[in-house]
Amino acid sequence: MKITKRIFMFILIGILSIPIFVVAYFYITWKSIIIDENLPKQAIYKTFDHKKQKTFYVLEEEPKTNNLKISDAEFPFNEPYICNVYDEKYYLRINFQFGDGFSGEGYNIYMFENWYKLFDYSYSDIKLNVPEDDSNVLKSELKLNKSTYKKGDTIYGYVNFKIQKIRISENYIEDRNCYFKAVVE
């Protein structure tokens, strides 16, 4: 009987500790969003309203939405990323992407209430038999003009981040920052 009680107690402690670890993981890995209501008043957003940009794979010009550009020795074109914001029911996803349909790269920022997490990604239609690249977000900061958004709202933001890229042939650090403006889709 004592052994059964002891086993039951360990099982109960294990079950109760799972939510504690999940909550702790969330608060350790997700960062708080900085709200700056004066962000839309910055002069850079006025230039976005009057400029158009042509991207690598879109032939017609589109309204400028951000100032994040490719600045990589491997890709010297200094092309702009495309910025989109998606309402994914329970969270918001800010996506910066660059690619030609066959390969590309980008950054996703997932927002849940006043918290966010940044991920980088890359894709290619060529599959090589080599280990995938790895990355580590060293620092990040996200400023937005308000705390909640719904479809159709305009989002004004600033993101600053430093990501360590770990590749087979080299390791390097990307230090990026940009202002962005988009309509939540």
C-alpha positions in Angstrom: 0.0 0.0 0.0 2.8 2.4 0.8 4.5 1.7 -2.5 1.3 2.4 -4.4 0.8 5.7 -2.6 4.4 6.6 -3.3 4.1 5.8 -7.1 0.8 7.7 -7.2 2.5 10.7 -5.6 5.4 10.7 -8.1 2.9 10.4 -11.0 0.9 13.3 -9.6 4.0 15.5 -9.1 5.1 14.7 -12.7 1.7 15.6 -14.1 1.6 18.9 -12.1 5.1 19.9 -13.1 4.5 19.7 -16.9 2.4 23.0 -17.0 5.0 24.7 -14.8 7.8 23.8 -17.3 5.7 24.9 -20.3 5.0 28.3 -18.7 8.6 28.7 -17.7 9.8 27.8 -21.3 7.4 30.4 -22.7 8.6 33.2 -20.5 12.3 32.3 -21.1 12.1 32.0 -24.9 9.5 34.6 -25.8 10.2 38.3 -25.5 8.0 41.2 -24.6 6.9 43.7 -27.3 7.6 47.4 -26.9 4.6 49.6 -27.6 5.4 53.0 -29.1 2.3 54.9 -30.2 4.4 57.6 -31.8 6.1 55.2 -34.2 3.8 56.1 -37.2 4.9 59.7 -36.9 8.5 58.8 -37.9 9.6 60.4 -41.2 10.6 57.0 -42.7 6.9 55.9 -43.0 6.1 59.0 -45.1 8.8 57.9 -47.6 7.1 54.4 -47.7 3.9 56.1 -48.8 5.6 57.9 -51.8 8.0 55.2 -53.0 7.5 52.0 -54.8 9.8 49.0 -54.9 10.5 46.3 -57.5 11.5 43.0 -56.1 13.6 40.2 -57.7 10.6 38.1 -58.7 7.7 40.6 -58.9 7.9 42.5 -62.2 5.5 45.3 -61.3 6.3 47.9 -58.7 4.5 47.6 -55.3 4.2 50.1 -52.5 7.3 50.1 -50.3 6.6 48.4 -47.0 10.0 48.1 -45.3 13.7 49.0 -45.5 15.1 45.5 -44.8 17.5 44.6 -47.7 19.7 41.7 -48.6 23.3 42.6 -47.8 25.2 39.4 -48.2 28.4 38.8 -50.0 26.8 35.8 -51.7 24.0 37.9 -53.0 25.2 41.3 -54.0 21.9 42.7 -55.5 20.9 44.6 -52.4 17.3 43.6 -53.0 14.4 44.4 -50.6 12.5 41.8 -48.6 8.7 41.7 -48.9 6.8 42.2 -45.7 3.4 40.6 -45.0 1.4 40.4 -41.8 -1.0 37.5 -41.3 -3.8 37.0 -38.7 -3.5 33.3 -37.9 -6.5 33.2 -35.6 -4.6 32.8 -32.3 -1.5 34.7 -33.1 -0.1 37.3 -35.6 2.7 36.4 -38.0 5.0 39.1 -39.5 6.9 37.6 -42.5 9.9 39.1 -44.2 10.7 37.1 -47.3 13.0 37.1 -50.2 13.1 34.5 -53.0 12.5 33.7 -56.6 10.1 30.8 -56.0 12.8 28.2 -56.2 14.9 29.3 -53.3 14.9 32.1 -50.8 15.1 33.1 -47.2 13.3 35.2 -44.6 12.3 35.9 -41.1 9.0 35.1 -39.3 8.0 36.9 -36.1 5.2 35.2 -34.2 3.2 37.5 -31.9 0.9 36.1 -29.1 -0.7 38.9 -27.1 2.3 41.1 -26.0 4.9 38.5 -26.6 6.9 37.6 -29.7 9.5 35.1 -31.0 11.7 35.5 -34.1 12.7 32.7 -36.4 14.7 32.7 -39.6 14.1 30.3 -42.4 15.4 29.4 -45.8 14.2 27.1 -48.6 15.4 25.6 -51.8 14.0 23.2 -54.4 17.5 21.5 -54.5 17.8 18.8 -51.9 21.4 18.1 -51.0 22.5 15.3 -48.7 24.1 17.6 -46.2 23.0 18.6 -42.7 20.7 21.6 -42.5 21.9 25.0 -41.4 21.3 26.0 -37.8 20.8 29.5 -36.3 20.7 31.1 -32.9 18.9 34.4 -32.2 21.4 36.3 -30.0 19.2 39.4 -29.5 16.0 40.9 -30.8 13.8 43.8 -30.2 10.3 44.5 -31.6 8.5 47.8 -31.4 4.9 48.2 -32.6 2.5 51.1 -32.6 -0.2 49.3 -30.7 -0.7 46.0 -28.8 -3.6 44.4 -30.7 -4.5 44.1 -34.4 -7.2 42.7 -36.5 -7.5 42.0 -40.2 -7.4 45.3 -42.2 -5.4 47.2 -39.6 -2.2 48.9 -40.6 0.8 47.8 -38.5 3.8 50.1 -38.0 6.8 48.5 -36.5 10.6 48.4 -36.0 12.6 45.3 -35.5 16.2 44.9 -34.6 17.9 41.5 -34.3 21.2 39.7 -34.3 21.2 36.1 -35.5 24.2 33.7 -35.5 24.1 31.5 -38.6 25.8 28.1 -38.3 26.6 26.5 -41.7 28.8 23.7 -42.7 31.4 25.9 -44.4 31.1 29.0 -42.2 29.6 30.7 -39.2 28.6 34.3 -39.3 26.4 36.8 -37.5 23.6 38.8 -39.2 22.9 42.1 -37.5 19.7 43.6 -39.0 17.2 46.3 -38.3 14.3 47.8 -40.2 11.2 49.8 -40.1 8.1 48.2 -41.6 4.5 49.0 -42.5 1.9 46.5 -43.6 -1.8 45.8 -43.6 -2.9 42.7 -41.6 -4.2 40.1 -43.9 
